[in-house]
Amino acid sequence: MPLTVNGATVPLPDDPRVSLLDLLRDTLHLSGTKIGCNQGACGACTVLVDGERIVSCLALAVQYDGRAVTTIEGIADGETLHPLQAAFIEHDGFQCGYCTPGQICSAIGMAAELERGMPSHVTGDLAATVVLDADELRERMSGNLCRCGAHNGIVAAILDVYGPAKVDQEVAA
């Protein structure tokens, strides 16, 4: 069974050793998903598979046979940016922009985790509804690194879209 990438059916590679990242970039020419550490530590290659975030550099394409992959190229609605993309622009959530696609895909996956009530390491009360504050957000996004200093803008953008109505003063400053 083929996989689906951004709504299009894509055949699996003949070589079962091809990573999902290499399939996306080298075969499908979707350059939004970035190569960072190629060891699953930086998050630059984060994509969504059936709505869940994964690092595509550690995933073999054949593992996702029959599943739906969404990259940064697939989250906008035509010419209309995804709300998180617009928030990254509004809050200067990027400087060089290299980590931005992975940050955005990861944040979308994180929001789905919150909707399912999944706790994190810093979640205080496991029986209560998880509230996305700055500490909770930083913990959940800790697998996505920004090396050029846009971290505060990234946090502000994500909180603007998925967080409580009032952003922490620390983040807003």
Residue pairs with C-beta under 8 A, 6 or more apart in sequence:
1 65
1 66
2 9
2 10
2 11
2 12
2 65
2 66
3 9
3 10
3 12
3 61
3 64
3 65
3 66
3 67
3 68
3 69
4 10
4 67
4 68
4 69
5 24
5 28
5 30
5 68
5 69
5 70
5 71
5 74
6 30
6 69
6 70
6 71
6 73
6 74
7 74
10 23
10 28
12 61
12 62
12 65
13 23
13 27
13 61
13 62
16 60
16 62
17 60
18 27
18 60
18 61
18 62
19 56
19 57
19 58
19 59
19 60
19 61
20 47
20 54
20 56
20 57
20 59
20 60
20 61
20 63
20 64
20 69
21 33
21 35
21 38
21 45
21 56
21 57
21 59
22 61
23 61
24 30
24 33
24 47
24 56
24 69
24 71
25 31
25 33
25 35
30 71
30 73
32 71
32 72
32 73
32 101
33 44
33 45
33 46
33 47
33 56
33 71
33 72
33 101
33 102
34 44
34 45
34 98
34 99
34 101
34 102
35 44
35 45
35 57
36 42
36 43
36 44
36 45
36 57
36 98
36 99
36 102
36 145
37 44
37 57
38 57
39 57
39 58
40 55
40 57
40 58
41 143
41 145
42 99
42 102
42 144
42 145
43 55
43 99
43 102
43 103
43 106
43 143
43 144
43 145
44 98
44 99
44 101
44 102
44 144
44 145
45 55
45 56
45 57
45 102
46 53
46 54
46 55
46 56
46 101
46 102
46 103
46 105
46 106
46 109
46 143
46 144
47 53
47 54
47 56
47 69
47 70
47 71
47 72
47 105
48 54
48 69
48 70
48 71
48 105
48 108
48 109
49 59
49 64
49 67
49 68
49 69
49 70
50 67
50 68
51 70
51 109
51 112
52 109
52 112
53 105
53 106
53 108
53 109
53 110
55 143
70 105
71 101
71 105
72 100
72 101
72 104
72 105
75 82
75 84
75 85
75 104
75 105
75 108
76 82
76 85
81 89
82 104
82 108
83 161
84 104
84 107
84 108
84 157
84 158
84 161
84 162
85 104
87 93
87 156
87 157
87 158
87 160
87 161
88 94
88 100
88 103
88 104
88 153
88 154
88 157
90 157
90 160
91 153
91 154
91 156
91 157
91 160
92 150
92 153
93 100
93 103
93 150
93 153
93 154
93 156
93 157
93 158
94 100
94 150
94 153
94 154
95 146
95 148
95 149
95 150
96 147
96 148
98 147
98 148
99 144
99 145
99 146
99 147
99 150
102 144
103 141
103 144
103 146
103 154
106 141
106 143
106 144
107 141
107 158
107 161
107 162
110 137
110 140
110 141
110 158
110 162
111 161
111 162
113 140
114 130
114 132
114 162
117 129
117 130
118 130
119 126
119 130
120 130
120 136
120 139
120 140
121 139
122 135
122 136
122 139
123 130
123 136
130 136
131 164
132 140
132 159
132 162
132 163
132 164
133 163
133 164
133 168
134 155
134 159
134 167
134 168
134 170
134 171
137 155
137 158
137 159
137 163
138 155
141 154
141 155
141 158
146 154
152 171
155 171
156 167
156 171
156 172
159 167
159 168
159 171
160 167
